[in-house]
Amino acid sequence: DIFWRLHKNGFLVEDTVEQLRCENCQRFLADRFVEGTCPHCSYPEARGDQCDKCGRLINAVELRVSLCI
């Protein structure tokens, strides 16, 4: 009932999200489990959700070199 009321009143939005997948694990990865180089400050150990050096929010697909941790 709650879902349909939200849908009827236009409060739900359909969207597409680009997400990384580990081919070794055969699963999609949460941004926090992706590590790489920050596109803003070049910190080499930035996570896929936030850079611990400059504090900027990052989308995991923006990391320059990434790996699954």
PDB file as gemmi writes it, atoms N, CA and C in Angstrom:
CRYST1    1.000    1.000    1.000  90.00  90.00  90.00 P 1                      
ATOM      1  N   ASP A   1       0.815  -1.190   0.000  1.00  0.00           N  
ATOM      2  CA  ASP A   1       0.000   0.000   0.000  1.00  0.00           C  
ATOM      3  C   ASP A   1       0.865   1.263   0.000  1.00  0.00           C  
ATOM      4  N   ILE A   2       1.902   1.272   0.832  1.00  0.00           N  
ATOM      5  CA  ILE A   2       2.785   2.446   0.904  1.00  0.00           C  
ATOM      6  C   ILE A   2       3.467   2.670  -0.455  1.00  0.00           C  
ATOM      7  N   PHE A   3       3.984   1.595  -1.043  1.00  0.00           N  
ATOM      8  CA  PHE A   3       4.648   1.706  -2.345  1.00  0.00           C  
ATOM      9  C   PHE A   3       3.725   2.318  -3.383  1.00  0.00           C  
ATOM     10  N   TRP A   4       2.512   1.807  -3.488  1.00  0.00           N  
ATOM     11  CA  TRP A   4       1.590   2.300  -4.520  1.00  0.00           C  
ATOM     12  C   TRP A   4       1.179   3.741  -4.276  1.00  0.00           C  
ATOM     13  N   ARG A   5       1.053   4.159  -3.027  1.00  0.00           N  
ATOM     14  CA  ARG A   5       0.738   5.569  -2.750  1.00  0.00           C  
ATOM     15  C   ARG A   5       1.907   6.468  -3.161  1.00  0.00           C  
ATOM     16  N   LEU A   6       3.128   6.030  -2.866  1.00  0.00           N  
ATOM     17  CA  LEU A   6       4.301   6.803  -3.298  1.00  0.00           C  
ATOM     18  C   LEU A   6       4.369   6.881  -4.818  1.00  0.00           C  
ATOM     19  N   HIS A   7       4.138   5.764  -5.489  1.00  0.00           N  
ATOM     20  CA  HIS A   7       4.162   5.709  -6.946  1.00  0.00           C  
ATOM     21  C   HIS A   7       3.076   6.613  -7.549  1.00  0.00           C  
ATOM     22  N   LYS A   8       1.884   6.526  -7.020  1.00  0.00           N  
ATOM     23  CA  LYS A   8       0.750   7.294  -7.527  1.00  0.00           C  
ATOM     24  C   LYS A   8       0.993   8.802  -7.411  1.00  0.00           C  
ATOM     25  N   ASN A   9       1.663   9.228  -6.339  1.00  0.00           N  
ATOM     26  CA  ASN A   9       1.905  10.652  -6.106  1.00  0.00           C  
ATOM     27  C   ASN A   9       3.210  11.159  -6.729  1.00  0.00           C  
ATOM     28  N   GLY A  10       3.904  10.303  -7.488  1.00  0.00           N  
ATOM     29  CA  GLY A  10       5.096  10.737  -8.204  1.00  0.00           C  
ATOM     30  C   GLY A  10       6.348  10.896  -7.358  1.00  0.00           C  
ATOM     31  N   PHE A  11       6.401  10.197  -6.206  1.00  0.00           N  
ATOM     32  CA  PHE A  11       7.562  10.308  -5.329  1.00  0.00           C  
ATOM     33  C   PHE A  11       8.671   9.315  -5.664  1.00  0.00           C  
ATOM     34  N   LEU A  12       8.436   8.404  -6.594  1.00  0.00           N  
ATOM     35  CA  LEU A  12       9.440   7.414  -6.974  1.00  0.00           C  
ATOM     36  C   LEU A  12      10.024   7.780  -8.332  1.00  0.00           C  
ATOM     37  N   VAL A  13      11.327   7.551  -8.463  1.00  0.00           N  
ATOM     38  CA  VAL A  13      12.021   7.869  -9.702  1.00  0.00           C  
ATOM     39  C   VAL A  13      12.792   6.644 -10.151  1.00  0.00           C  
ATOM     40  N   GLU A  14      12.678   6.312 -11.415  1.00  0.00           N  
ATOM     41  CA  GLU A  14      13.456   5.212 -11.980  1.00  0.00           C  
ATOM     42  C   GLU A  14      14.756   5.796 -12.520  1.00  0.00           C  
ATOM     43  N   ASP A  15      15.883   5.149 -12.199  1.00  0.00           N  
ATOM     44  CA  ASP A  15      17.182   5.663 -12.615  1.00  0.00           C  
ATOM     45  C   ASP A  15      18.108   4.499 -12.916  1.00  0.00           C  
ATOM     46  N   THR A  16      19.181   4.780 -13.619  1.00  0.00           N  
ATOM     47  CA  THR A  16      20.193   3.785 -13.935  1.00  0.00           C  
ATOM     48  C   THR A  16      21.481   4.158 -13.219  1.00  0.00           C  
ATOM     49  N   VAL A  17      22.138   3.175 -12.628  1.00  0.00           N  
ATOM     50  CA  VAL A  17      23.384   3.398 -11.906  1.00  0.00           C  
ATOM     51  C   VAL A  17      24.471   2.538 -12.517  1.00  0.00           C  
ATOM     52  N   GLU A  18      25.622   3.153 -12.767  1.00  0.00           N  
ATOM     53  CA  GLU A  18      26.764   2.399 -13.258  1.00  0.00           C  
ATOM     54  C   GLU A  18      27.491   1.821 -12.045  1.00  0.00           C  
ATOM     55  N   GLN A  19      27.762   0.516 -12.076  1.00  0.00           N  
ATOM     56  CA  GLN A  19      28.349  -0.154 -10.917  1.00  0.00           C  
ATOM     57  C   GLN A  19      29.452  -1.092 -11.386  1.00  0.00           C  
ATOM     58  N   LEU A  20      30.490  -1.229 -10.563  1.00  0.00           N  
ATOM     59  CA  LEU A  20      31.607  -2.105 -10.905  1.00  0.00           C  
ATOM     60  C   LEU A  20      31.303  -3.548 -10.510  1.00  0.00           C  
ATOM     61  N   ARG A  21      31.869  -4.472 -11.281  1.00  0.00           N  
ATOM     62  CA  ARG A  21      31.657  -5.897 -11.033  1.00  0.00           C  
ATOM     63  C   ARG A  21      33.008  -6.594 -11.007  1.00  0.00           C  
ATOM     64  N   CYS A  22      33.209  -7.437 -10.025  1.00  0.00           N  
ATOM     65  CA  CYS A  22      34.431  -8.239  -9.929  1.00  0.00           C  
ATOM     66  C   CYS A  22      34.203  -9.540 -10.689  1.00  0.00           C  
ATOM     67  N   GLU A  23      34.982  -9.740 -11.737  1.00  0.00           N  
ATOM     68  CA  GLU A  23      34.822 -10.959 -12.538  1.00  0.00           C  
ATOM     69  C   GLU A  23      35.329 -12.191 -11.785  1.00  0.00           C  
ATOM     70  N   ASN A  24      36.305 -12.021 -10.881  1.00  0.00           N  
ATOM     71  CA  ASN A  24      36.790 -13.158 -10.085  1.00  0.00           C  
ATOM     72  C   ASN A  24      35.741 -13.631  -9.088  1.00  0.00           C  
ATOM     73  N   CYS A  25      35.082 -12.678  -8.430  1.00  0.00           N  
ATOM     74  CA  CYS A  25      34.066 -12.999  -7.416  1.00  0.00           C  
ATOM     75  C   CYS A  25      32.690 -13.252  -8.034  1.00  0.00           C  
ATOM     76  N   GLN A  26      32.498 -12.790  -9.278  1.00  0.00           N  
ATOM     77  CA  GLN A  26      31.209 -12.896  -9.965  1.00  0.00           C  
ATOM     78  C   GLN A  26      30.088 -12.180  -9.202  1.00  0.00           C  
ATOM     79  N   ARG A  27      30.407 -10.934  -8.719  1.00  0.00           N  
ATOM     80  CA  ARG A  27      29.371 -10.152  -8.045  1.00  0.00           C  
ATOM     81  C   ARG A  27      29.663  -8.662  -8.194  1.00  0.00           C  
ATOM     82  N   PHE A  28      28.630  -7.860  -8.004  1.00  0.00           N  
ATOM     83  CA  PHE A  28      28.785  -6.410  -8.035  1.00  0.00           C  
ATOM     84  C   PHE A  28      29.391  -5.955  -6.724  1.00  0.00           C  
ATOM     85  N   LEU A  29      30.179  -4.883  -6.778  1.00  0.00           N  
ATOM     86  CA  LEU A  29      30.913  -4.420  -5.608  1.00  0.00           C  
ATOM     87  C   LEU A  29      30.311  -3.146  -5.034  1.00  0.00           C  
ATOM     88  N   ALA A  30      30.224  -3.090  -3.718  1.00  0.00           N  
ATOM     89  CA  ALA A  30      29.858  -1.847  -3.051  1.00  0.00           C  
ATOM     90  C   ALA A  30      31.012  -0.874  -3.254  1.00  0.00           C  
ATOM     91  N   ASP A  31      30.712   0.416  -3.424  1.00  0.00           N  
ATOM     92  CA  ASP A  31      31.751   1.406  -3.700  1.00  0.00           C  
ATOM     93  C   ASP A  31      32.875   1.393  -2.670  1.00  0.00           C  
ATOM     94  N   ARG A  32      32.541   1.095  -1.425  1.00  0.00           N  
ATOM     95  CA  ARG A  32      33.550   1.103  -0.356  1.00  0.00           C  
ATOM     96  C   ARG A  32      34.605   0.022  -0.562  1.00  0.00           C  
ATOM     97  N   PHE A  33      34.286  -1.021  -1.312  1.00  0.00           N  
ATOM     98  CA  PHE A  33      35.224  -2.120  -1.525  1.00  0.00           C  
ATOM     99  C   PHE A  33      36.044  -1.956  -2.797  1.00  0.00           C  
ATOM    100  N   VAL A  34      35.996  -0.775  -3.402  1.00  0.00           N  
ATOM    101  CA  VAL A  34      36.808  -0.477  -4.579  1.00  0.00           C  
ATOM    102  C   VAL A  34      37.836   0.560  -4.163  1.00  0.00           C  
ATOM    103  N   GLU A  35      39.088   0.318  -4.494  1.00  0.00           N  
ATOM    104  CA  GLU A  35      40.162   1.225  -4.122  1.00  0.00           C  
ATOM    105  C   GLU A  35      40.935   1.621  -5.366  1.00  0.00           C  
ATOM    106  N   GLY A  36      41.365   2.880  -5.424  1.00  0.00           N  
ATOM    107  CA  GLY A  36      42.126   3.344  -6.576  1.00  0.00           C  
ATOM    108  C   GLY A  36      42.673   4.737  -6.352  1.00  0.00           C  
ATOM    109  N   THR A  37      43.045   5.411  -7.428  1.00  0.00           N  
ATOM    110  CA  THR A  37      43.650   6.740  -7.367  1.00  0.00           C  
ATOM    111  C   THR A  37      42.573   7.812  -7.492  1.00  0.00           C  
ATOM    112  N   CYS A  38      42.570   8.746  -6.549  1.00  0.00           N  
ATOM    113  CA  CYS A  38      41.585   9.830  -6.534  1.00  0.00           C  
ATOM    114  C   CYS A  38      41.748  10.696  -7.789  1.00  0.00           C  
ATOM    115  N   PRO A  39      40.640  10.962  -8.493  1.00  0.00           N  
ATOM    116  CA  PRO A  39      40.718  11.794  -9.698  1.00  0.00           C  
ATOM    117  C   PRO A  39      40.945  13.282  -9.395  1.00  0.00           C  
ATOM    118  N   HIS A  40      40.828  13.677  -8.118  1.00  0.00           N  
ATOM    119  CA  HIS A  40      40.968  15.084  -7.740  1.00  0.00           C  
ATOM    120  C   HIS A  40      42.353  15.415  -7.193  1.00  0.00           C  
ATOM    121  N   CYS A  41      42.869  14.573  -6.270  1.00  0.00           N  
ATOM    122  CA  CYS A  41      44.154  14.886  -5.626  1.00  0.00           C  
ATOM    123  C   CYS A  41      45.229  13.838  -5.886  1.00  0.00           C  
ATOM    124  N   SER A  42      44.899  12.805  -6.641  1.00  0.00           N  
ATOM    125  CA  SER A  42      45.833  11.720  -7.014  1.00  0.00           C  
ATOM    126  C   SER A  42      46.284  10.856  -5.840  1.00  0.00           C  
ATOM    127  N   TYR A  43      45.527  10.869  -4.757  1.00  0.00           N  
ATOM    128  CA  TYR A  43      45.836   9.986  -3.624  1.00  0.00           C  
ATOM    129  C   TYR A  43      45.636   8.538  -4.083  1.00  0.00           C  
ATOM    130  N   PRO A  44      46.667   7.682  -3.956  1.00  0.00           N  
ATOM    131  CA  PRO A  44      46.596   6.338  -4.528  1.00  0.00           C  
ATOM    132  C   PRO A  44      45.729   5.330  -3.762  1.00  0.00           C  
ATOM    133  N   GLU A  45      45.274   5.666  -2.553  1.00  0.00           N  
ATOM    134  CA  GLU A  45      44.499   4.717  -1.748  1.00  0.00           C  
ATOM    135  C   GLU A  45      43.074   5.200  -1.489  1.00  0.00           C  
ATOM    136  N   ALA A  46      42.509   5.958  -2.421  1.00  0.00           N  
ATOM    137  CA  ALA A  46      41.139   6.455  -2.262  1.00  0.00           C  
ATOM    138  C   ALA A  46      40.158   5.298  -2.406  1.00  0.00           C  
ATOM    139  N   ARG A  47      39.056   5.385  -1.687  1.00  0.00           N  
ATOM    140  CA  ARG A  47      37.996   4.379  -1.790  1.00  0.00           C  
ATOM    141  C   ARG A  47      36.969   4.844  -2.810  1.00  0.00           C  
ATOM    142  N   GLY A  48      36.121   3.939  -3.245  1.00  0.00           N  
ATOM    143  CA  GLY A  48      35.141   4.245  -4.274  1.00  0.00           C  
ATOM    144  C   GLY A  48      34.009   5.134  -3.841  1.00  0.00           C  
ATOM    145  N   ASP A  49      33.936   5.496  -2.575  1.00  0.00           N  
ATOM    146  CA  ASP A  49      32.874   6.392  -2.120  1.00  0.00           C  
ATOM    147  C   ASP A  49      33.398   7.752  -1.668  1.00  0.00           C  
ATOM    148  N   GLN A  50      34.670   7.794  -1.180  1.00  0.00           N  
ATOM    149  CA  GLN A  50      35.224   9.043  -0.678  1.00  0.00           C  
ATOM    150  C   GLN A  50      36.739   8.933  -0.608  1.00  0.00           C  
ATOM    151  N   CYS A  51      37.419  10.049  -0.876  1.00  0.00           N  
ATOM    152  CA  CYS A  51      38.873  10.092  -0.736  1.00  0.00           C  
ATOM    153  C   CYS A  51      39.205  10.491   0.695  1.00  0.00           C  
ATOM    154  N   ASP A  52      39.998   9.688   1.388  1.00  0.00           N  
ATOM    155  CA  ASP A  52      40.354   9.991   2.771  1.00  0.00           C  
ATOM    156  C   ASP A  52      41.374  11.118   2.886  1.00  0.00           C  
ATOM    157  N   LYS A  53      42.027  11.480   1.789  1.00  0.00           N  
ATOM    158  CA  LYS A  53      43.000  12.570   1.833  1.00  0.00           C  
ATOM    159  C   LYS A  53      42.334  13.926   1.619  1.00  0.00           C  
ATOM    160  N   CYS A  54      41.603  14.097   0.506  1.00  0.00           N  
ATOM    161  CA  CYS A  54      41.000  15.410   0.222  1.00  0.00           C  
ATOM    162  C   CYS A  54      39.552  15.518   0.700  1.00  0.00           C  
ATOM    163  N   GLY A  55      38.936  14.373   1.063  1.00  0.00           N  
ATOM    164  CA  GLY A  55      37.586  14.381   1.616  1.00  0.00           C  
ATOM    165  C   GLY A  55      36.458  14.500   0.605  1.00  0.00           C  
ATOM    166  N   ARG A  56      36.780  14.526  -0.666  1.00  0.00           N  
ATOM    167  CA  ARG A  56      35.739  14.661  -1.686  1.00  0.00           C  
ATOM    168  C   ARG A  56      35.003  13.341  -1.900  1.00  0.00           C  
ATOM    169  N   LEU A  57      33.724  13.450  -2.223  1.00  0.00           N  
ATOM    170  CA  LEU A  57      32.940  12.275  -2.548  1.00  0.00           C  
ATOM    171  C   LEU A  57      33.293  11.833  -3.958  1.00  0.00           C  
ATOM    172  N   ILE A  58      33.383  10.524  -4.161  1.00  0.00           N  
ATOM    173  CA  ILE A  58      33.797   9.969  -5.437  1.00  0.00           C  
ATOM    174  C   ILE A  58      32.803   8.899  -5.848  1.00  0.00           C  
ATOM    175  N   ASN A  59      32.552   8.799  -7.123  1.00  0.00           N  
ATOM    176  CA  ASN A  59      31.820   7.672  -7.674  1.00  0.00           C  
ATOM    177  C   ASN A  59      32.885   6.647  -8.056  1.00  0.00           C  
ATOM    178  N   ALA A  60      32.714   5.401  -7.697  1.00  0.00           N  
ATOM    179  CA  ALA A  60      33.747   4.371  -7.894  1.00  0.00           C  
ATOM    180  C   ALA A  60      34.251   4.284  -9.338  1.00  0.00           C  
ATOM    181  N   VAL A  61      33.392   4.560 -10.292  1.00  0.00           N  
ATOM    182  CA  VAL A  61      33.821   4.479 -11.687  1.00  0.00           C  
ATOM    183  C   VAL A  61      34.729   5.647 -12.082  1.00  0.00           C  
ATOM    184  N   GLU A  62      34.861   6.674 -11.216  1.00  0.00           N  
ATOM    185  CA  GLU A  62      35.736   7.820 -11.488  1.00  0.00           C  
ATOM    186  C   GLU A  62      37.191   7.540 -11.091  1.00  0.00           C  
ATOM    187  N   LEU A  63      37.444   6.533 -10.261  1.00  0.00           N  
ATOM    188  CA  LEU A  63      38.810   6.235  -9.844  1.00  0.00           C  
ATOM    189  C   LEU A  63      39.661   5.914 -11.050  1.00  0.00           C  
ATOM    190  N   ARG A  64      40.899   6.389 -11.068  1.00  0.00           N  
ATOM    191  CA  ARG A  64      41.757   6.183 -12.236  1.00  0.00           C  
ATOM    192  C   ARG A  64      42.210   4.747 -12.373  1.00  0.00           C  
ATOM    193  N   VAL A  65      42.769   4.165 -11.337  1.00  0.00           N  
ATOM    194  CA  VAL A  65      43.183   2.771 -11.336  1.00  0.00           C  
ATOM    195  C   VAL A  65      42.453   2.144 -10.176  1.00  0.00           C  
ATOM    196  N   SER A  66      41.703   1.093 -10.420  1.00  0.00           N  
ATOM    197  CA  SER A  66      40.911   0.534  -9.327  1.00  0.00           C  
ATOM    198  C   SER A  66      41.140  -0.956  -9.194  1.00  0.00           C  
ATOM    199  N   LEU A  67      40.912  -1.445  -7.977  1.00  0.00           N  
ATOM    200  CA  LEU A  67      40.994  -2.856  -7.695  1.00  0.00           C  
ATOM    201  C   LEU A  67      40.023  -3.219  -6.598  1.00  0.00           C  
ATOM    202  N   CYS A  68      39.665  -4.474  -6.556  1.00  0.00           N  
ATOM    203  CA  CYS A  68      38.739  -4.993  -5.565  1.00  0.00           C  
ATOM    204  C   CYS A  68      39.524  -5.358  -4.310  1.00  0.00           C  
ATOM    205  N   ILE A  69      39.070  -4.886  -3.125  1.00  0.00           N  
ATOM    206  CA  ILE A  69      39.763  -5.230  -1.885  1.00  0.00           C  
ATOM    207  C   ILE A  69      38.950  -6.201  -1.065  1.00  0.00           C  
TER     208      ILE A  69                                                      
END                                                                             
